[in-house]
Structures are given as C-alpha cells and as structure tokens.
C-alpha cells in the first residue's frame, strides 16, 4: 500500500510558483533575483521548505505583489482546533 503525503507547505509553494510564472520568470532568473539558489527555489515551490518572512517579502516585491498580503503561510493548528 502506497501512502501519499502532501508536503507541509505545498499551498504556499504553489502560490510562489504561480507568482513567478505569472511574472514571466524562469527559476534560473528568479532565484538570484530574490537572493537564493535555484535548488532552494525548487524546494520552496515543492512545499518542502518554509521561506522566511524576509524571503516572502522579496518574492512578493520581485513579482510586483503586495508584500504584506500576497503570500500566507499555512496556519498551525492544535489538536483542539483541528477537531
């Protein structure tokens, strides 16, 4: 039996990828523009890593979005909230 799990930050990664593509950037061009490696960008877009607030701001600014409301990291829930 194969169990498929969703990466912890998949939704945020999809938002980052969507913004990058909408801005017309390749990963190769975008990564250095926001001060990271292409490999790091790939991990962010796959939802494997959570970017810092400063990096989210740089990504928003590079894609012409409002840095204060563009990307929302997933909220953490406690057992009582999740039930």
Steps between C-alpha positions, in 0.01 A plus 500: 500500500640839399428800719521837332569797721473863412812705571445723804509828308355384167235774475753774570743347250228497234434871567869578462525303175186662362628850577840424344348359182245784475792742522665327206801374695684171460635339815851576378427873470278534805711327766795743492258792470363416846838395641472119507624207296289326238505188715358690796229649275411152374457379859286800588276449197459131583392592852793331669635814669340796672647830384588769751285812522783698341515260204121510455526878488774487233297252295190721521695811404674323207164384363332839546267386776413658832761366743264528796217290361621292206615178659345342802693223670286212625355543845601253763213343686489327831312176552201687647482740206537226239215291644 
